[in-house]
Every structure is written in C-alpha cells, then in structure tokens.
C-alpha cells in the first residue's frame, strides 16, 4: 500500500475532520494516508511516495521556514501537491496583482513592499474610500487584518508601520457585498469544478471564517456566470493543480476575486457528500500521471 503524507500543523497533528474523511477515501483506493506535521524536527520522508499539503495553518507566521521545508521535500525527490512552484507563488498575496494584470477583477488595492512607508489617512483620502482593509501580504485566517476608516486611520498607523518592518502589506477597498451577500468559495479538483459554498460573516463582522463566528450555506446555488469566472481563473494557471479554492464576491453582477487558495484551504469536504471521494480520486490520478511522466 502506497503511503501518502497529509501535511498538517501541530494543532491538528491528528488531522482535521475533513482530512480524516480524505484519508478514509484514499484507503479505499489503496493508499495509506498519514499525518505529517510540517515543522516537526524529525521526519521520515523516505516512508512516503508523496506529500499533499493540507492543513499547514501556521505557515504564514514563519513563511521562510515553510518554503525551506518545501525545498527540502523537493530535494528528497518527493512528489508535492500542489506543485512546489505553485506553493511558492501563492504564499504572498502579490499574486493577486499579477492576476489583475491578466484581467482578473480584484478589489482596488494599494500595495506596499517591506521597508516602504505610507499613510493610511492619505490612502483613504486619495482613493475616496470610507472603509478599507489592512493586512500583510503573507497572511491567513484574517491574521493581523484590520478595518481602516478615516476615524481610526491614525490609531492604526503604528500597526501599518509595524507590518512594513517585517514584510509587505496591502490596503484594499472594503467589499461591502461580503457583509450583505456573502463570499463564495468555489472548489476545484484537477481544475474541474466540484462544488461551492456561500460563506457569511456573523452580524456586525466582516470575517467569514468560522473562527470568527462565520457560517456556511450549501443550499444556495451560484449563478453559472460566477462558476464560469472562477473556472477561467483556475484555467489561467499554467501548471497542474490538484486542488484550488477560488474565493470571491459578486459585485454588480460580476465575480470579484478575493483569494485564490492553492496551499492549505479548507475544501468543505464535510459539506458535500461526494467531495472527499472526488479529492481522493484526483490524488490517485495525479500520482499516476506523475509516475507515467517520470518513467518515460
């Protein structure tokens, strides 16, 4: 039985609920899927034929260490899914700027590199924004994310400056539709659409993650045009993708991309009865394709 590592973090060393579902489905296909804590000091990498990056949910707090680990997997000849070049590209949210240049709609954003200076009050005034979101370009689960208004801009200025001491930052126009309509997550395996969920923030909040009281709806069907827009974004990635989660909001009838999650997204396997089997089948196909390529 081929042994596959499902990479996780220390908090979920025994795997998340959805990854336990995935492991069961993989076992039905002849794979032994085991958890691998990504920053564990001692790892028996020779035991595995592949590593699927799953719930490494603290990578954003030590990104250089995470990327060095990805490098080590490659140097040990392990198959890594999603591919390492995709993981490296997706770590920093500046990938959104690149996608925007390819005609993907994203919220209006002002970008700052590490060491740059800027004024939150000036950004709001120059763009005529009454509300914006400040966050580091390497972030996850709304980590160090703040709502900025003309009233609190000066108060948050030290936080902004502190972010720029350690990395890049982005100031993004607030998307009110996330509060009023919710945020869509479109799930793809092998670049094929699987399912979608609509995430909603709790009353008075803007964060849709369940950590902050957000909820998930499965009964609402996305408009075909939104699925088509998400599909186009995935297809524009010039590499194989085992999985992808396309997060965005509907604004004036158009899809606006918030995140393209290619590293460690929740895939809402628990919310769709066939999703875990689809994911497991995609892993099996991907490994077989790799095997064929490497034997030629």
C-alpha positions as a printed NumPy array, in Angstrom:
array([[  0.   ,   0.   ,   0.   ],
       [  1.47 ,   3.362,  -1.063],
       [  1.991,   5.734,   1.823],
       [  0.96 ,   9.379,   1.379],
       [  1.628,  12.208,   3.821],
       [ -1.12 ,  14.717,   4.521],
       [  0.869,  17.729,   5.69 ],
       [ -0.607,  19.474,   8.694],
       [  0.338,  21.712,  11.62 ],
       [  0.94 ,  20.862,  15.259],
       [ -2.525,  21.976,  16.34 ],
       [ -4.037,  19.37 ,  14.008],
       [ -1.37 ,  16.703,  14.309],
       [ -4.073,  14.014,  14.113],
       [ -5.628,  15.662,  11.037],
       [ -8.699,  17.832,  10.664],
       [-12.142,  16.269,  10.337],
       [-12.203,  16.782,   6.582],
       [ -8.74 ,  15.307,   6.131],
       [ -9.781,  12.242,   8.094],
       [-12.576,  11.858,   5.55 ],
       [ -9.996,  12.184,   2.775],
       [ -7.712,   9.605,   4.416],
       [-10.57 ,   7.101,   4.551],
       [-11.339,   7.634,   0.866],
       [ -7.674,   7.256,  -0.034],
       [ -7.534,   3.998,   1.902],
       [-10.399,   2.702,  -0.239],
       [ -8.203,   3.423,  -3.266],
       [ -5.214,   1.552,  -1.867],
       [ -3.31 ,   4.415,  -0.221],
       [ -2.18 ,   4.728,   3.376],
       [ -2.604,   8.429,   4.198],
       [ -0.846,   9.571,   7.359],
       [ -0.44 ,  12.986,   9.008],
       [  2.909,  14.764,   8.722],
       [  3.457,  17.839,  10.887],
       [  5.291,  20.103,   8.501],
       [  7.715,  21.668,  11.005],
       [  8.41 ,  18.522,  13.038],
       [ 12.138,  18.285,  13.692],
       [ 12.448,  14.624,  12.66 ],
       [ 10.576,  13.433,   9.58 ],
       [ 10.885,  10.038,   7.939],
       [ 10.364,  11.386,   4.442],
       [ 11.637,   8.192,   2.842],
       [  8.445,   6.484,   4.037],
       [  6.245,   8.49 ,   1.678],
       [  5.669,   8.447,  -2.048],
       [  4.016,  11.886,  -1.998],
       [  3.131,  14.79 ,   0.28 ],
       [ -0.235,  16.521,  -0.1  ],
       [ -0.188,  19.967,   1.52 ],
       [ -3.347,  20.203,   3.605],
       [ -3.753,  21.962,   6.961],
       [ -0.421,  23.771,   7.452],
       [ -2.391,  26.584,   9.019],
       [  0.521,  28.336,  10.721],
       [  2.795,  28.655,   7.68 ],
       [  2.087,  32.393,   7.365],
       [  3.714,  33.03 ,  10.742],
       [  7.032,  31.533,   9.566],
       [  6.895,  31.607,   5.759],
       [ 10.627,  31.319,   5.142],
       [ 10.771,  28.181,   7.263],
       [  7.785,  26.79 ,   5.384],
       [  9.342,  27.493,   1.992],
       [ 12.62 ,  25.928,   3.112],
       [ 10.664,  22.816,   4.066],
       [  9.062,  22.714,   0.614],
       [ 12.576,  22.946,  -0.844],
       [ 13.663,  20.005,   1.311],
       [ 10.771,  17.883,   0.062],
       [ 11.851,  18.583,  -3.496],
       [ 15.495,  17.832,  -2.78 ],
       [ 14.438,  14.499,  -1.287],
       [ 12.688,  13.62 ,  -4.534],
       [  9.198,  13.649,  -3.043],
       [  6.138,  14.464,  -5.12 ],
       [  4.497,  17.527,  -3.616],
       [  0.875,  18.517,  -4.295],
       [  0.128,  21.235,  -5.147],
       [  3.448,  21.594,  -7.039],
       [  6.206,  23.489,  -5.181],
       [  6.386,  26.322,  -7.731],
       [  2.656,  26.919,  -7.252],
       [  3.044,  26.915,  -3.469],
       [  5.87 ,  29.447,  -3.624],
       [  3.856,  31.707,  -5.913],
       [  0.738,  31.504,  -3.76 ],
       [  2.414,  32.24 ,  -0.409],
       [  2.433,  36.017,  -0.965],
       [ -0.796,  37.754,  -1.924],
       [  1.028,  39.847,  -4.504],
       [ -0.068,  37.036,  -6.84 ],
       [ -3.384,  38.943,  -6.893],
       [ -1.626,  41.878,  -8.527],
       [ -0.294,  39.559, -11.204],
       [ -3.753,  38.097, -11.812],
       [ -5.23 ,  41.593, -12.039],
       [ -2.771,  42.334, -14.834],
       [ -4.29 ,  39.326, -16.62 ],
       [ -7.752,  40.937, -16.461],
       [ -8.94 ,  39.188, -13.293],
       [-11.127,  41.55 , -11.283],
       [ -9.925,  42.13 ,  -7.705],
       [-10.887,  44.865,  -5.236],
       [ -8.969,  48.138,  -5.683],
       [ -5.73 ,  47.654,  -3.746],
       [ -2.692,  49.717,  -2.776],
       [  0.425,  47.568,  -2.395],
       [  3.451,  48.143,  -0.185],
       [  6.726,  46.23 ,  -0.101],
       [  8.765,  45.594,   3.016],
       [ 10.504,  48.778,   4.178],
       [  8.252,  51.165,   2.285],
       [  6.376,  53.975,   4.02 ],
       [  2.81 ,  55.141,   3.664],
       [ -0.022,  56.936,   5.411],
       [ -3.345,  55.204,   5.961],
       [ -5.165,  58.533,   6.159],
       [ -3.642,  59.639,   2.875],
       [ -4.512,  56.342,   1.146],
       [ -8.167,  56.679,   2.147],
       [ -8.328,  60.313,   1.096],
       [ -6.582,  59.837,  -2.254],
       [ -8.857,  56.921,  -3.187],
       [-12.023,  58.396,  -1.686],
       [-12.536,  55.29 ,   0.472],
       [-14.614,  55.441,   3.633],
       [-13.541,  51.963,   4.646],
       [-10.606,  49.708,   3.742],
       [ -8.937,  46.506,   4.9  ],
       [ -5.314,  46.473,   6.032],
       [ -3.411,  43.176,   6.133],
       [  0.021,  41.691,   5.484],
       [  0.589,  40.188,   2.051],
       [  1.548,  36.927,   3.749],
       [ -1.427,  36.112,   5.925],
       [ -4.186,  33.601,   6.597],
       [ -7.439,  33.387,   8.579],
       [ -7.672,  37.187,   8.889],
       [ -4.358,  37.285,  10.784],
       [ -3.32 ,  40.881,  11.568],
       [ -6.23 ,  42.131,   9.479],
       [ -7.896,  45.439,  10.355],
       [-10.744,  47.618,   9.164],
       [ -9.469,  51.143,   8.451],
       [-11.708,  54.213,   8.411],
       [-10.945,  57.946,   8.458],
       [-11.789,  57.859,  12.168],
       [ -9.267,  55.14 ,  13.171],
       [ -6.575,  55.57 ,  10.5  ],
       [ -4.192,  57.45 ,  12.778],
       [ -4.709,  54.907,  15.543],
       [ -3.837,  52.045,  13.164],
       [ -0.872,  53.829,  11.585],
       [  1.673,  52.256,  14.027],
       [  0.282,  48.788,  13.169],
       [  0.701,  49.575,   9.464],
       [  4.285,  50.695,  10.004],
       [  4.994,  47.61 ,  12.078],
       [  3.691,  45.371,   9.28 ],
       [  6.068,  47.049,   6.842],
       [  9.031,  46.378,   9.116],
       [  8.601,  42.63 ,   8.692],
       [  7.041,  42.233,   5.232],
       [  4.723,  43.549,   2.583],
       [  1.278,  44.973,   3.265],
       [ -1.869,  45.746,   1.314],
       [ -4.653,  48.245,   1.807],
       [ -7.768,  47.112,  -0.017],
       [-11.082,  48.836,  -0.561],
       [-13.679,  47.27 ,   1.708],
       [-16.061,  44.985,  -0.183],
       [-19.435,  45.63 ,   1.401],
       [-21.02 ,  42.812,  -0.609],
       [-19.256,  40.262,   1.605],
       [-21.381,  41.504,   4.505],
       [-24.591,  41.808,   2.509],
       [-24.365,  38.901,   0.046],
       [-21.604,  36.702,   1.489],
       [-18.416,  35.329,  -0.044],
       [-18.384,  32.385,  -2.447],
       [-15.863,  29.556,  -2.308],
       [-15.608,  27.505,  -5.496],
       [-13.75 ,  24.185,  -5.123],
       [-11.858,  22.565,  -7.99 ],
       [-10.039,  19.231,  -8.291],
       [ -7.798,  18.762, -11.336],
       [ -9.136,  22.158, -12.47 ],
       [-12.636,  20.667, -12.663],
       [-15.396,  22.331, -10.674],
       [-16.602,  20.194,  -7.774],
       [-18.854,  22.256,  -5.506],
       [-19.42 ,  25.663,  -3.992],
       [-20.377,  27.114,  -0.626],
       [-21.525,  30.562,   0.389],
       [-19.787,  31.882,   3.484],
       [-21.413,  34.53 ,   5.639],
       [-19.978,  36.665,   8.421],
       [-21.818,  36.96 ,  11.701],
       [-23.803,  40.13 ,  12.273],
       [-21.542,  43.143,  12.703],
       [-18.385,  41.401,  11.434],
       [-16.718,  41.174,   8.035],
       [-14.718,  37.965,   8.543],
       [-16.412,  34.866,   7.133],
       [-14.166,  32.271,   8.789],
       [-15.798,  30.057,  11.412],
       [-13.069,  31.151,  13.866],
       [-14.909,  34.481,  13.993],
       [-18.451,  33.16 ,  14.006],
       [-18.881,  32.839,  10.246],
       [-21.231,  30.261,   8.764],
       [-21.505,  28.199,   5.57 ],
       [-24.529,  27.726,   3.32 ],
       [-24.794,  24.825,   0.885],
       [-28.377,  25.316,  -0.269],
       [-27.747,  28.485,  -2.297],
       [-26.804,  27.783,  -5.91 ],
       [-24.225,  30.097,  -7.519],
       [-25.087,  31.721, -10.813],
       [-23.485,  29.906, -13.797],
       [-21.627,  33.111, -14.703],
       [-19.862,  33.078, -11.319],
       [-18.768,  29.455, -11.749],
       [-17.545,  30.29 , -15.244],
       [-15.494,  33.217, -13.925],
       [-13.92 ,  31.047, -11.222],
       [-13.206,  28.32 , -13.782],
       [-11.435,  30.816, -16.031],
       [ -9.174,  31.912, -13.169],
       [ -8.168,  28.313, -12.465],
       [ -7.58 ,  27.521, -16.114],
       [ -5.296,  30.541, -16.466],
       [ -2.787,  28.935, -14.074],
       [ -0.151,  27.398, -16.32 ],
       [  0.51 ,  24.344, -14.187],
       [ -1.267,  21.278, -12.887],
       [ -3.425,  21.927,  -9.837],
       [ -4.544,  19.068,  -7.635],
       [ -6.915,  21.4  ,  -5.796],
       [ -7.919,  25.037,  -5.845],
       [-10.358,  27.178,  -3.921],
       [-11.479,  30.375,  -5.578],
       [-12.919,  32.877,  -3.099],
       [-14.798,  35.918,  -4.233],
       [-17.833,  38.14 ,  -4.083],
       [-20.467,  39.117,  -6.587],
       [-20.268,  42.848,  -7.244],
       [-22.735,  44.399,  -9.689],
       [-23.246,  41.022, -11.327],
       [-19.527,  40.33 , -11.775],
       [-17.208,  37.988,  -9.884],
       [-14.515,  39.76 ,  -7.873],
       [-11.629,  37.583,  -6.693],
       [-10.67 ,  37.893,  -3.047],
       [ -8.283,  34.924,  -2.775],
       [ -7.022,  32.064,  -4.899],
       [ -6.242,  29.424,  -2.277],
       [ -3.69 ,  26.882,  -3.517],
       [ -1.752,  25.984,  -0.355],
       [ -3.908,  24.852,   2.568],
       [ -7.539,  25.767,   2.049],
       [-10.485,  24.195,   3.767],
       [-12.241,  22.412,   0.889],
       [-15.59 ,  21.899,   2.622],
       [-15.446,  18.137,   2.148],
       [-17.897,  17.719,   5.021],
       [-20.441,  19.885,   3.227],
       [-20.625,  17.814,   0.054],
       [-21.229,  14.042,   0.168],
       [-19.087,  13.246,  -2.898],
       [-16.276,  15.766,  -2.433],
       [-13.875,  13.612,  -0.39 ],
       [-14.122,  10.799,  -2.939],
       [-13.524,  13.278,  -5.761],
       [-10.463,  14.64 ,  -3.995],
       [ -9.055,  11.169,  -3.335],
       [ -9.606,  10.175,  -6.967],
       [ -7.845,  13.353,  -8.11 ],
       [ -4.832,  12.494,  -5.933],
       [ -4.701,   8.981,  -7.395],
       [ -4.879,  10.318, -10.96 ],
       [ -2.251,  12.936, -10.27 ],
       [  0.198,  10.414,  -8.834],
       [ -0.372,   8.064, -11.758],
       [  0.288,  10.921, -14.171],
       [  3.497,  11.756, -12.327],
       [  4.52 ,   8.099, -12.478],
       [  3.971,   7.98 , -16.227],
       [  5.949,  11.186, -16.774],
       [  8.884,  10.063, -14.65 ],
       [  9.171,   6.651, -16.337],
       [  9.462,   7.993, -19.872]])
